[in-house]
Amino acid sequence: MFKVSHHLAVTEDTVRKRLQRVREICQSQINNVTWQRQQTTGNVWISRKHDLHYCISPKIGCTYWKQFMRFIADDYPKGTQANISKPHDIDRYYTHYHKVSKLIESRLPNPMTMGEMSKGRSFTFTRNPYTRLWSAYIDKFLLPDFWFSVAPAIMVQTRRNATYLKKRQCGRGVTFEEFLRHIVQQFPKKLNEHWEPIHKLCGVCYIDYDVIGKIETFEDDSHLILHKFGFTYLNPNKTSKLVRAVEELTMLVKYNFDLAVPRTIGCFNTEDVATLLWKAFQYNGYIHDSFSLPMNLTKSEQFKTHPKQVFMEHVIDTLKHQVDQNMDLKIQKINLMKEAYQRIPKKILDGIKEVYRYDFEMFEYDNDVFKL
């Protein structure tokens, strides 16, 4: 008990110092005209029953916290089919794309919401801008999630010969450089919430947060939030890395394979999804880059009729083999990301440093990507 209490106290002190640093930097910019023109753009989920406010920060554990908010507010499907006894049981697609009914969703800068958040109980999360951008690129552009929405506009903006592309046309093939170039060219105009700077997205200079957590210390900061707001009974049970990986990848497999519908014919199919997911899992440090996806797997009759199941079975077999071989993929994940940034022109990297300048400063991240 002492160890747990001491660890929690250390985390609480770290978060307190983080909040103090944010306030000091905000105060130092009070006369900055450019700063004053920035408008808070984020979304907040509110549980009136619990007086709890969560500013959603995409690519920073938001699936976990959206599931948590839905669970405590009973904002999820009911009935025997749902079989929901904990936040993680709520379907990922439902979590993100079904309108809330018992929670309240408010878009910042709503003065009333911002006032309530400063008086009530509020939290959000931040992340190193470099890892956040790389993660966003993998999930939204390497994989097909944004191919029919954001990607065509980025191609038109960054390619001289792409003026023929229109929204809802296939935007396959956006490169990481094009993605970063788009951000630099677009700023200081509003950016997509998945890569808008956190200080701007969640208005950290205008809202007195109780907790600003970090993805890098997600477990400790999450335990602090659950303890501070009276939800310790929802502390996730310790599970093995294999179990956590299977749960996460199962959600991603289901979501991305379900994107391959009739309207995407001519842009991508289930074979493409399998190939791209495999590459994404390697980038994200789940599968060793020496393991290739067998070509005969996606050509099999079983795959044609049950692509999600067949692909996921192979993923699980690979994960188990890696556990048996005691393979640690942390270094691979970092190195592959660094290699991606090494191919980016210095001018664009300098622009990224400027766009995320205050996220680097406020939350104490090194702005040298190669020191990660």
Stockholm file with secondary structure:
# STOCKHOLM 1.0

chainA/1-372         MFKVSHHLAVTEDTVRKRLQRVREICQSQINNVTWQRQQTTGNVWISRKHDLHYCISPKIGCTYWKQFMRFIADDYPKGTQANISKPHDIDRYYTHYHKVSKLIESRLPNPMTMGEMSKGRSFTFTRNPYTRLWSAYIDKFLLPDFWFSVAPAIMVQTRRNATYLKKRQCGRGVTFEEFLRHIVQQFPKKLNEHWEPIHKLCGVCYIDYDVIGKIETFEDDSHLILHKFGFTYLNPNKTSKLVRAVEELTMLVKYNFDLAVPRTIGCFNTEDVATLLWKAFQYNGYIHDSFSLPMNLTKSEQFKTHPKQVFMEHVIDTLKHQVDQNMDLKIQKINLMKEAYQRIPKKILDGIKEVYRYDFEMFEYDNDVFKL
#=GR chainA/1-372 SS CHHHHHHHHHHHHHHHHHHHHHHHHHHHTTTCHHHHHCCCCCEEEEEGGGTEEEECCTTSSHHHHHHHHHHHTTCSCCSTTTCCSSGGGSCHHHHHHSCCSSSEEEESSCHHHHHHHHHSEEEEEECCHHHHHHHHHIIIIISGGGTTTTHHHHHHHHCTTCTTCCTTSCCTTCCHHHHHHHHHHHTTSCCCTTTSCHHHHTTTTTSCCSEEEEGGGHHHHHHHHHHHTTCGGGCCCCCCHHHHHHHHHHHHHHHHHTTCCGGGTTTCCHHHHHHHHHHHHHHTTSSCTTCCCCHHHHHSHHHHHCHHHHHHHHHHHHHHHHHHTTCCCHHHHHHHHHHHHHTSCHHHHHHHHHHTHHHHHHTTCCSCGGGC
#=GC SS_cons         CHHHHHHHHHHHHHHHHHHHHHHHHHHHTTTCHHHHHCCCCCEEEEEGGGTEEEECCTTSSHHHHHHHHHHHTTCSCCSTTTCCSSGGGSCHHHHHHSCCSSSEEEESSCHHHHHHHHHSEEEEEECCHHHHHHHHHIIIIISGGGTTTTHHHHHHHHCTTCTTCCTTSCCTTCCHHHHHHHHHHHTTSCCCTTTSCHHHHTTTTTSCCSEEEEGGGHHHHHHHHHHHTTCGGGCCCCCCHHHHHHHHHHHHHHHHHTTCCGGGTTTCCHHHHHHHHHHHHHHTTSSCTTCCCCHHHHHSHHHHHCHHHHHHHHHHHHHHHHHHTTCCCHHHHHHHHHHHHHTSCHHHHHHHHHHTHHHHHHTTCCSCGGGC
//
